[in-house]
Amino acid sequence: MRIVIVGGVAAGMSAASRARRFDPDAQVTVFERSANISYGACGLPYVIGGDVPGFEHLIARTPGQMREQGVDVHLRHEVTGVDAAARTVTVFDRDAGRTLTEPYDRLLIATGVRAVRPEWARTGLAGVHVLRDLPDGRAIEASVAGAKRACIIGGGYIGLELAEALRSRGLDVTLLEKGPEVAGRMLDPAHQQRVRAELERHGVEVRCGTTVEGLAGKDGHVTGVQTNGGLVPAEVVIVAVGVKPNVELAQAAGVRLGRTGAIAVNARQETHVEGVYAAGDNTESLHRVTEQPVHIPLGLTANRMGRVAGVNMAGGDARFPGVVGTGIFKVFGLGAARTGVTQAEADGLGMEGVSVDVDSTDHAGYYPDAAPIHVRLTGERGSGRLLGAQLLGQPGSVKRVDVVAALLHGQGSVQDLFELDLAYAPPFSSVWDVLLVAADRLG
Ligand code: FAD
């Protein structure tokens, strides 16, 4: 069995390891166009901010370790074409400058996403960055050294995490957001305002409703961002306005895209082209609450899809269970988490959503360091089905979103949540945890 994998980060490497474990005789080859494999891109903002002492700490497995597992890894090898009828891929070896043809029995396309770079960002000015991979992270770090002012364009979670990181490095930070609030695609409006308040409390200047018109530069270096509200001076500009799935190779192989624009697969991660699989950020998945295909590119999803593809390519039968839209991030002292659908999303989908908001403390109020926690719980009017939750509080405390995520996986109800036997002792929660209080009020 000859298994070829395109892309060597979360999905690709999970697939390679699983395939070899499932079938130790399988011949597994990974082509990665960059010089890095198997690293945690999620940690990049924390290296830039100084919480993690160096980019090397993000590397999970080296090519040498993968080769010891029997996986043949080729760095700086870009797959440029697929002939699905002949079952071959065309690979450009960037160092040798030559093209080779590699046969496969099973092919995995795990090519991830790329950062969106609007026309105005493509000026070639130094000091303008996106953040997707290790070289981007290193380039930002180099730009930040000695800089005084940064401008971040985009108030999604990467823009927010970078706002904290650059502020921690002592820069004046302005964050521009086109929409009415930051974190607009993740939380309901009331919660978005709390995130903005936390940024402002830590000295980040947030300008929502701001449209970027262009970049200003001098001597080849960026000097500011031109907006509908005037010029924002900055020596470092980060463009964090979204991502686009890398689907060109899949399309060249005749693979169909889904309605989200990412690659459509079945639960075995098979595309509709025989022998061709897809996994990770470039692939859509089924949302278990809305029962709609979604494109939510996140780390656990990519790893899990890769595992499923790896087992199946090696002859097994694994299924990807779908997602429930769980996500979490932190800005300074505030953690924000969500799962399922928000009230706004439920409204947009025509679901009969109803929400309650509960403010409490993350552990017993009389025990030292009790901190505020806020929960919005959303259920379906009439049926009592649980639809989602959003939590805001100290970073560690909002991880209890996982309790709701677990119930959503099993199509649980608000009553199911209320009946759970959750852990209690004063340093950890109130006797009636905030989630139980919310379920009681909503039920
Ligand atoms: P990628 O990691 O994008 O890897 C795809 C690889 O394919 C790339 O290395 C690329 O070079 C290679 N490739 C593409 N085309 C070709 C080709 N033609 N030939 C050869 N190689 C090719 N997720 C979370 O869940 N939580 C977080 O907190 C979080 N934080 C993040 C913070 C940042 C700054 C970033 C950038 C991402 C974050 N993510 C987070 C997302 C997470 O990192 C991704 O979901 C995960 O890396 C996706 O893995 P992947 O293997 O699908 O794609």
Residues whose N, C-alpha, C, O or C-beta is under 5 A from the ligand:
A	BS01	FAD	V6 G7 G8 V9 A10 A11 G12 F31 E32 R33 S34 N36 A41 C42 L44 P45 H77 E78 V79 A110 T111 G112 V113 L131 R132 I158 A279 G280 D281 N282 P297 L298 G299 L300 A302 I328
